[in-house]
Amino acid sequence: MNTADPRCHRYEPSRSRRDFLFRSGIGLGAVALQSLLARPSASAATLPSAPPLALRNPHFRPRARNVIFLFMEGGPSHIDLFDPKPLLNKLAGQTLPESFGSVLTSMGESRSPLLASKRAWKQHGQSGIWVSDWLPHIAECVDDLSVIRSCWADGINHSAGVCQMNTGSVLGGRPSLGSWATYGLGTENSDLPAFVVMQDNQAGIVNGPRNWGAGFMPAVYQGIRLQGGGEPIPNLNTPDACTPGQQQSRIDFINQLNRNYAARFPEQTELAARLTSYELAFRMQAAAPLTVDLAGETEATRRLYGMDRKETADMGHLCLLSRRLVERGVRFVQIYHGAGSKWDSHSGMEKNHGALCASMDQPVAGLIRDLKARGLLEETLVIWGGEFGRTPMSEKGDGRDHNATGFSMWFAGGGVKGGQAIGATDDLGLRATEDRLHVHDLHATILWLLGIDNMGLVYNYKGRPERPTLNEGEPYKKIAG
């Protein structure tokens, strides 16, 4: 038999290691490769026929193109920031009236005395929205804010609460909101990640990367951590021992192997998604360092964000970076402030919240003003909030426990009507009572502002149609201008 005969499949020489594995063991290598390719992702039928991050049309006209989500990790106290409750101070020191029923907190059923708010409250702007003295800079921007006072969630502890506010579920394993937005719309900048995550300190965030992960979708849709310095993304830069020519030669060789393989096995679209992420990493080696380089920003801009003051410099840096990212086409930016659940004020409310508010108030207000001045606020949706709020009852004498039954968030820009307060909690700020908006409703609203139908965006996983809000939630369309 002529071993060189190209018609004889058994003796056709292998052209690569992948080709060898596919052919070896009378097909057993192919079985192994198929298994490896299938594990992290869904069936090939669910992946878009276009490149995974290709720009895609929304379901309807979008009001926002980008999102900046300012996440206050640990749970900021709504009744000390945006939702004044005079009755709380009147009844301070007393137990919660029986008419409010039993209250289950993370520490069990609570009958602790009510804790007064020591804040001074004032109405601001033409809209007259109430904001406490902890946030003097954000208070000056209230006519651009839509304050939602009637949010509620299911997570009673940080793990479940943070997970739900990021992924829609109290259980881990689902794609994050940023991943869904990226999957549904793609990216407008092929040289930067579509979904970027940053944090104000090096503490571990509750649940870690699960919060910005892609869950059962391909990893190309997950959030990318960005940090300062010469290497904004860990392990992005080429090793010193590798010259640009060597790197280019390796990339050309690998791309040739991949093209050959893709031509022979076009159904292996999961591999294409992985290759896209590697190609993006190569392009980011040039684009990402330029994006995080603030040398071209004026001193006036730095002062606007509070970068000239120690207590606001870190958050100011992140807020300025977020503006630079969205103006370069990054779809979804998420900043974790108080990373490590520092907003979790079970004790020392005044010291805890006072310092955290002082560190983020001016930078956040600076972000809104800067976006507005550059004409970017109209197309950029800015979101502020945490996983839940705090209870009106005290804990450890001078703190507050977790409260998922009623809390505040605010939206700005991105087609949102400013200067409005939506919904309400009861007279003590314990439970949402009017225009109650669950996390699924909030997510549906965010997606709706981006032009996405939360029930129309589907990813088929193991034969089941998966949606970003778990087949629940309705957008609150009254929020739009």
C-alpha positions, 0 to 999 in steps of 0.5 A: 500500500502506498503510504503517501496516497492522500486518499488514504485517511489512515495514513494522512500525515498530521499537520498539528498537535490538534490534528494528531489528537483528533486522529489518534486512537482510531478516533478516541482523540477526537472524543477527548477533544470534543469533551474539552471543547464542550465543557466550559460553554453551551451548545454550538447552536446558541453562539452567534454566527458572527464573531462573539463580540461583533456589534449587534442591533438592539431589539428596539431604539436604545436610550443608552449606549453604555452603562457605568454601574457604581456598586457600593459593596456592603449595603449603603443606608438609604435612610441616612442618604436618600430616604428621610424618615422623620418618624424614625427619629421620633421613635428612636430608642423604642422597639419596632411597633408591632404593626410592622410585623416580625423582621428577619435580618442576617442576625435572626429576628430583630427587636432591637431599638430603633436608631435615629438618623443623625443626618441633616436633610435638605431639598436640592435643585429645582426638583426638591429631592431630599439628600442628606448632608453626607452627600453635598456634591451629589446633592447638587446633581439631583436634577439629573438623578432619578432616585428609586426609593422602592427597591427590594431584593431576596438576598438577606446576606452579602453573598446572596445579595451581591450575587443577585444584584450582579447576576439576577440570582441569589445562587452563583453560576449565572451570567452577570448583567454586564455579560448579558449586555455584551452578549446582546449588543456586542462591542463598539471597540475591538481593541478594548474589553466590552465589559470592564470591572474596577475596584477602589482597593485590593480587598476581596469582593464577596463572591469574587469573579463570579459577580462579573463572570459569564456563567454558562455563556462563553468566557468571551462575555465575562468582565475584565478586571482593570487596574492602574500602572503599566500593566492594567490587565494582569499578565497582558504584557509580553514577557521581556525575553520575547521579542516583538518579532518572536511574538508575531511569528508565534501568533501567525503560526497559531492563527494558521493552525486555527484557520486550517482547523476551523475550515475543516470543522466549522461546527466548532464555534466554541473554539472561535470564541476562545480565539477571539479572546486571545486576539483581543488580548493581543490588541489590548497590549497597545490600547489598554495602557493608552486608555489608563494613561491620564497624562493628557487630562487637565488639572481642572478635570483632575480637581473635578474628580477630587484627584487632588485630595487624598481621601477622594483620589482613588475613587476619582481615578476610577471614575475618570477612567470609567469616562475614558472607557465609555467614550472609547466604546466600552459597553459596560463599566462596573466600579466596586466602591468600598470593596470588601463590604466596607459599607457593611456598618453593623456598628459605628454607622457615623464613622463608617458611612461618613468616611465612605461618603466623603471618599466617593461623593465628589468623584461621583458628582464629578463623573456626572458633571464631566459626562454632561459637559462632554455630551456623553451623559445622554447616552451613558447610563450611570447607576448607583447602589449596593446589594441592599440597604440598612434597617431602621433598627439598631445593631450593636448600639450604633450600627444597622443590619442588612435590609433587602425589603426596601432600599434606594438606588439612583439612575442618571443619564442614558435616557432617564428623566432627571429630578424625580423620586420613584416609589416609597418605603414605609414610615420607617424605611423598612419595606418598599410600599409604592412602585416596588421594584425588585432586582429583576425589574431593575435589571429589566429596566437597565436592559430596556434603556439599552434597547434590549427586551429582557424576555427577548434576549435568550441563550439556549443552555442544555436545551433550556432557553435562559434569559437575563432576568430568569423569566421575571421582571418588567422594565419601569418605563416611567423612568425615561424622559 
